[in-house]
Amino acid sequence: SQKIEQNSEALNIQEGKTATLTCNYTNYSPAYLQWYRQDPGRGPVFLLLIRENEKEKRKERLKVTFDTTLKQSLFHITASQPADSATYLCALRPKGGSYIPTFGRGTSLIVHP
Amino acid sequence: DTAVSQTPKYLVTQMGNDKSIKCEQNLGHDTMYWYKQDSKKFLKIMFSYNNKELIINETVPNRFSPKSPDKAHLNLHINSLELGDSAVYFCASSRDPGLVATGELFFGEGSRLTVL
């Protein structure tokens, strides 16, 4: 069956360090992968998208990599700040079909001052 | 202006009741969605709807039904509420994925439903 896995344990890091979050998937052929941020009591907010033929994408302090051989995406936040503390969700859109994104469970990031 | 708005934000009701959650988007998007986020924070698609097609997640009980009076609205009706329906329900919209396959989703703030 299709699965999207994100680390269910919270990631705790010190301010200024680089946070790296992982999204693994199985039995999936995504056309592209999206990352969202969700704050408590709020809806997810889109951050970045990476296509299957792209290796890396950057936006300010954010970087996403996509390895279709490993079936994995890494999401990096450099120079992390306490304001980056949130849950980060990856979502995969399949090739063709309904195009409906399927979300991972998300990983909670806590940046300590 | 809020892009995707849902009402009510909180809803507490008894088992067996029928309730509705409303959703409106002012982004001019063609496609709207309903997702359910359970206590384990897992965000699961329930419905996707545009002016051409309604796609239903086959695991969603038929007590749940989407109703779209126009392109900017997609309401969620739930009949005979059960304890297990307690969750946060998110409405979202995007550009037509058939035309813009990479379009991101814009989410509402969520409606927390508690069934007693």
Contacts between the chains, C-beta under 8 A, distances in Angstrom:
chain1	res1	chain2	res2	distance
A	31	B	101	6.3
A	31	B	102	8.0
A	32	B	101	7.8
A	32	B	102	5.9
A	34	B	104	6.1
A	34	B	105	7.9
A	36	B	105	7.8
A	41	B	109	7.7
A	41	B	110	7.4
A	42	B	109	5.9
A	42	B	110	7.3
A	43	B	4	7.5
A	43	B	90	5.4
A	43	B	92	7.5
A	43	B	107	3.2
A	43	B	108	5.4
A	43	B	109	5.3
A	43	B	110	5.5
A	44	B	43	7.2
A	44	B	90	7.6
A	44	B	105	7.4
A	44	B	107	5.1
A	45	B	107	7.2
A	46	B	104	3.8
A	46	B	105	6.6
A	46	B	106	7.3
A	49	B	102	5.8
A	49	B	104	6.5
A	51	B	102	7.2
A	87	B	41	6.8
A	89	B	43	6.7
A	91	B	105	7.7
A	93	B	97	7.5
A	93	B	101	6.9
A	93	B	102	7.7
A	98	B	48	6.4
A	98	B	55	5.0
A	98	B	97	7.9
A	99	B	97	3.5
A	99	B	98	6.9
A	99	B	101	5.9
A	100	B	33	7.2
A	100	B	45	5.3
A	100	B	48	5.0
A	100	B	55	6.5
A	100	B	97	7.6
A	101	B	45	7.7
A	101	B	105	6.4
A	102	B	45	6.9
A	103	B	35	7.7
A	103	B	42	7.7
A	103	B	43	4.2
A	103	B	44	7.7
A	105	B	40	6.8
A	105	B	41	5.9
A	105	B	42	5.0
A	105	B	43	7.9
A	106	B	41	5.7
A	106	B	43	7.7
